[in-house]
Amino acid sequence: MMNDLAPELCRRKPAAWGAFKNIEGVVKKTKDIRLRAHLFDTVVLPALTVAQCALERMMLGIFLYTQVQKGIRSSELRQRTKIRDGADYAKK
């Protein structure tokens, strides 16, 4: 199972780091913790969320086209895989 996910993980991890690298200079220069958190929430979390959705589909063997065509919601995929939503988990 992990071998199936390895290529996707290798591709998505740099995407999240790339999103962070875009704002790294601003994050390092600011002392305002709220601004740092806001930047992370608006730039990095969306990249990670996209990665999580792709991994859930991959675990179930469902393509994005099929998901859209059949009207399957991401929350339904999450229930099938028993994976917690990363964004909800981060907010707690």
KACOR-V835361 format. One line per field, one symbol per residue. ss: DSSP state (@ for helix, = for strand, . for the rest). phi: phi as a letter, one per 20 degrees, with the letter a starting at -180 (. if undefined). burial: # if it has 9 or more other ideal C-beta (glycine too) atoms within 8 Angstrom, else .. A space follows every 50 residues. Layout:
ss->???
phi->???
burial->???
This chain:
ss->.@@@@@@@@@@@@@@@@@@@@@@@@@@@@...@@@@@@@@@@@@@@@@@@ @@@@@@@@@@...@@@@@@@...@@@@@@@@....@@@@@@.
phi->.fffegffffeegfffffffffdgffffeedffffgfffffedegfffff fffffffffemdeggffffemeefffffffemeffffffffe
burial->....#..##..##.##.###..#...#........#..##..######## ##########.#...##.........##..#.#.###.....
